[in-house]
Amino acid sequence: MTTLTIDIDHFKTISETHGHIAGDYAVKHVADITRRAIRTTGKVARFDGGEF
């Protein structure tokens, strides 16, 4: 098993400057890229740091 933690640099700034829709898009985009990079049996999950 492997665990990978990904931090989106300046995510709070993106969300505050461009709105929550842009922030949601950024999270979904990173999730899509991550899903394509792992095995089909792998899992992608989000852990909310609650900082934004």
N, C-alpha and C positions, 0 to 999 in steps of 0.2 A: 504494500500500500504506500502511496505517495501523497503527501499533502502539500499543496502549493498555495501561498498567500500572495495575492496581487493587490497592489495599492495603486489607485488611479491618481497620479500626481495632479494637484490643484483641482480636485473634484469639487470641493466646496466653492471655489472661485467660479468654476464653470456653471454650477447650479445657481449661484447667486447672481452672476452676471447675465446669463442667458435664460434663466428660468428653470423650473423643475422639469419641464418637458425635455429640455436639452440634457439635464442631468440624468433623467431616466434613459434617454437615448444612449448616452455614454456608457451606462451600466449594461444595457442590453447589447451594445456593440462589443464590449469586452467579453461578455458572456458568449456571444456567437463565435468570436474568434477562439475563445478557449475551448468551446465544444468541438469545433472543427479540428483542434490540435490534439485531442485525446482519443483514446480507443472508444469504440462504440459501447463497450461495457463500463466505461468510466462514468463518473458523476461530477456535475458542476453544481456548487451551492454558493449562496451568498451569505456572508456574515455581516450584519449591520453594525458598524462601529458607532452609529448614532451621533456623528460629529457634524452633520449638516442639517 
